[in-house]
Amino acid sequence: MKHSSGMPAVMERPYLLMTLAGIGILGCAVLIIGTFVAQALVPDHHWVSDTISDLAAGEWEIVMDVALYGFAAGLFAVSLAAAHAHLGRTGWSIGVVSFAILAALVIIIGARNEYGDGDDDGVVIHIYLVYGLGALFTLAPLCMAGGIGHHSTWARRVLIGLALVWAVLCPVFLLSPTSIDGLLERALGLIACAIVVTLCAVFFEQGYRARIHYS
């Protein structure tokens, strides 16, 4: 994509693109570190049978809530970076919007606290938010794979592979017994982070190359 000047649009703000990519990766790091810290603080928490959601309720809920909000910030940064370095057509635009919605869903999940404490008063929407995560983390990378493939073959293959694994593992997680759902949820969390990191790596590289040419 070029402006009337003939210069790629991504070259306008290379440092913005690199910064957003960094925030995306940092958001994943915050989620992973926060999960480890939270499960160390919560007594009798078992990482195989107890879900990450269980960590976001109770005395130490603030730790997991911060981790979720950090991840949401990373998802929103990916959406902004993808909009700035628009590498595709309609499919890419769908991916941009999907990541923005994913960020909102994660924030709502962290704020609603409808899990882990057995509280079912009022309208419970947690399961519908989970369905949204499942659908959009499948849709977004698949929609972006084509556009990103013009710039990075490895990223295209990784995004397709991660999306397919995610799509297979999601129903397995929803139907799994409680004895292993914690392990499956953590696996899904790592896949989500891998999707974000893959995109951020390409965005950072795009920004870095643009910085060299722009300077």
C-alpha positions in Angstrom: 0.0 0.0 0.0 1.4 3.4 -1.0 0.4 7.0 -0.6 0.5 9.6 -3.4 4.2 10.2 -2.5 4.9 6.7 -3.6 6.3 5.7 -0.2 4.8 2.7 1.7 2.4 3.8 4.4 4.2 1.8 7.0 7.3 4.0 6.5 5.4 7.0 7.9 5.6 5.9 11.5 8.1 3.0 11.9 8.6 3.6 15.6 4.9 3.5 16.2 4.7 0.1 14.6 7.7 -1.2 16.5 6.3 0.1 19.8 2.9 -1.5 19.2 4.6 -4.8 18.4 6.6 -4.5 21.6 3.4 -3.8 23.6 1.8 -6.9 22.0 4.7 -9.1 23.1 4.8 -7.5 26.6 1.0 -8.2 27.0 1.7 -11.9 26.4 4.6 -11.9 28.9 2.3 -10.2 31.5 -0.3 -12.9 31.0 2.1 -15.8 31.4 4.0 -14.3 34.3 0.8 -13.3 36.0 -0.6 -16.8 35.7 2.5 -18.3 37.3 2.5 -15.7 40.1 -1.3 -16.1 40.8 -1.1 -19.9 41.0 1.8 -19.7 43.4 -0.2 -17.4 45.7 -3.5 -19.3 45.5 -3.5 -22.2 48.0 -4.3 -25.7 46.8 -4.4 -24.6 43.1 -3.5 -27.4 40.7 -2.4 -26.3 37.3 -3.9 -29.4 35.6 -7.3 -29.6 37.1 -7.9 -26.0 38.1 -8.4 -23.4 35.4 -6.8 -20.0 35.0 -10.3 -18.5 35.5 -10.2 -19.9 39.1 -7.2 -17.7 39.7 -9.2 -14.6 38.8 -11.6 -14.9 41.7 -11.0 -14.7 45.4 -8.4 -13.1 47.6 -5.7 -12.8 44.9 -7.9 -12.0 42.0 -6.1 -8.7 41.4 -3.0 -10.6 40.2 -4.9 -12.5 37.5 -7.0 -9.5 36.6 -3.9 -7.4 36.0 -2.5 -10.2 33.8 -5.8 -10.3 31.8 -5.8 -6.5 31.4 -2.2 -6.6 30.3 -3.0 -9.3 27.7 -6.0 -7.2 26.5 -3.7 -4.2 26.0 -1.4 -6.5 23.9 -4.4 -7.6 21.8 -5.4 -4.0 21.2 -1.9 -3.1 20.3 -1.9 -5.8 17.7 -5.2 -4.4 16.3 -3.7 -0.9 16.0 -0.4 -2.3 14.5 -2.4 -4.3 11.9 -4.5 -1.3 11.0 -1.3 0.9 10.6 0.5 -1.7 8.5 -2.4 -3.0 6.5 -1.0 -6.0 4.7 -4.2 -7.3 3.1 -7.7 -6.6 1.9 -11.0 -7.5 3.4 -9.7 -10.5 5.3 -7.0 -8.4 6.9 -9.6 -5.8 7.9 -11.7 -8.5 9.5 -8.6 -9.6 11.5 -8.0 -6.0 12.6 -11.6 -5.7 14.0 -11.4 -9.2 15.5 -8.4 -8.3 17.6 -10.0 -5.2 18.8 -13.1 -7.2 19.9 -10.8 -9.9 21.5 -9.3 -7.1 23.6 -12.7 -6.0 24.7 -13.8 -9.6 25.5 -10.7 -10.2 27.7 -11.4 -7.0 29.6 -15.0 -8.0 30.2 -13.9 -11.4 31.4 -11.5 -9.9 33.9 -14.0 -7.3 35.1 -17.1 -9.6 35.4 -15.5 -12.2 37.8 -18.1 -14.8 36.8 -15.9 -17.8 37.5 -14.1 -19.6 40.1 -16.3 -18.5 43.0 -19.5 -20.2 42.2 -21.4 -16.9 41.9 -24.2 -17.2 39.4 -26.4 -14.2 40.5 -27.7 -12.0 37.8 -27.0 -12.4 34.1 -24.0 -14.8 33.6 -22.3 -14.2 30.3 -18.9 -15.8 30.9 -19.5 -18.8 28.7 -20.6 -16.6 25.8 -17.4 -14.5 26.2 -15.5 -17.8 26.0 -17.3 -18.7 22.8 -16.4 -15.4 21.4 -12.7 -15.9 22.2 -12.9 -19.4 20.6 -14.4 -18.1 17.4 -12.3 -15.0 17.0 -8.9 -16.6 17.8 -9.7 -19.0 15.0 -11.0 -16.3 12.6 -8.4 -13.6 13.0 -5.2 -15.5 12.2 -6.8 -17.3 9.3 -8.1 -14.0 7.8 -4.6 -12.4 8.2 -2.6 -15.4 7.0 -3.1 -14.5 3.3 -2.0 -10.9 3.6 1.0 -11.7 5.9 2.1 -14.4 3.5 3.2 -11.8 1.0 5.7 -10.5 3.5 6.6 -13.6 5.5 6.1 -17.2 4.4 7.0 -18.6 7.8 4.4 -16.4 9.6 1.7 -17.4 7.2 2.4 -21.1 8.0 2.6 -20.5 11.7 -0.7 -18.6 11.8 -2.6 -21.2 9.9 -1.1 -24.0 12.0 -1.9 -22.2 15.3 -5.4 -21.4 14.2 -6.1 -25.0 13.2 -4.7 -26.4 16.5 -6.8 -23.7 18.4 -9.9 -24.7 16.5 -9.4 -28.4 17.3 -8.5 -27.8 21.0 -11.4 -25.4 21.8 -14.2 -28.0 21.6 -12.0 -30.5 23.4 -11.5 -28.0 26.2 -15.3 -27.3 26.5 -16.1 -31.0 26.6 -13.2 -32.1 28.8 -13.6 -33.3 32.3 -12.7 -31.0 35.1 -9.7 -33.2 36.0 -7.7 -31.8 32.9 -9.5 -28.6 31.9 -6.8 -26.5 33.6 -4.1 -28.0 31.5 -6.1 -27.5 28.3 -6.9 -23.9 29.1 -3.2 -23.2 29.7 -2.4 -24.8 26.3 -5.0 -22.5 24.6 -3.5 -19.5 26.4 -0.1 -20.3 25.0 -1.5 -20.7 21.5 -3.2 -17.4 21.8 0.1 -15.8 22.9 1.9 -17.5 20.0 -0.5 -16.0 17.5 0.1 -12.5 19.0 3.8 -12.9 19.1 3.9 -14.2 15.5 2.1 -11.1 14.3 4.2 -8.8 16.4 7.4 -10.3 15.1 6.3 -9.4 11.6 5.1 -5.9 12.6 8.4 -5.2 14.3 10.4 -6.4 11.3 8.2 -4.2 9.0 8.8 -1.2 11.3 12.5 -1.9 11.5 12.9 -2.1 7.8 10.9 1.0 7.3 13.0 2.8 9.8 16.2 2.0 7.8 14.7 3.3 4.6 13.0 6.2 6.2 16.2 7.4 7.8 
